[in-house]
């Protein structure tokens, strides 16, 4: 006998709600399930933005800015996996053309509030990040509460001295390298005025620490974005903690959606309270059928 789909199971439990609300509830929950995350990728040419995306996501991301490093427009790449979509927005690198940096500031001010998260890629062997510091302070001041979460990816740590000690077989830094990487991580955090754990040292080439980026993305993204992102990530990053965080967050997002619809409806107080009492039951059901949608 054919098993009911996740949608069918949720619809059964929505029968408790007035008919006038069901259509709105189903529509809102469908939008939650099919939400298309929008992730911004920032960083100078050569920092490894495309290789990072290819290492994280199932779909191949074409190289961007390979010919002309100073493209003025953000390049959008839409990825599909099954019924789920993901948009990557590659923003032009700052500090590569001082003449254009002023117009880039306006571009960032306009684009960043539309993103769910920014992966800002830095080269670990760069000596200073004063340009990034200036731009980050500017966009923080301009965007305010609309600023999306930013993860700073300190890439190419295999090049950190003494680089000849990088273990190619295990893709791990030597103790000496690890000490220098830690110092670099602390220096970047101090210069940018951010928490140290927001700076993630990785080596895309050496496949080092990539799972930690995924963990931080799932933890820092808005809760309604976490599950829709998961299908696009390589299966090797679908650890039990990552899956559980995404699944739990989906249930929380369902609660928020149901509460919003109920609060927006012109219902008597007793009816509203009765519906709110069963909200968590529906959220529990949504968590139980999570794999139907995102696994």
Buried (B, 14 or more C-beta within 10 A) or exposed (E): EEEEEBBEBBBEBBEBBEEEBBEBBBEBBEEBBEBBBBBBBBBBBBBBBBBBBBBBBBBEBEEBBEEEEEBEEBBEBEBEBEEBBBBBBBBBBBBBBEEBBEEBBEBBBEBBBEBBBBBBBBBBBBEEBEBBBBBBEBBBEBBEEEBBBBBBBBBBBBBBEEBEBBEEEEBBBBEEBBEBBEEBBEEBBEBBEBEEEBBBBBBBBBEBBBBBBBBBBBBBBBBBBBBBBBBBBBEEBBEEEBBEBBBBBBBBBBBBBBBEBBEEBEBEEEEBEBBBEBBEEBBEBBBBBBEBBBE
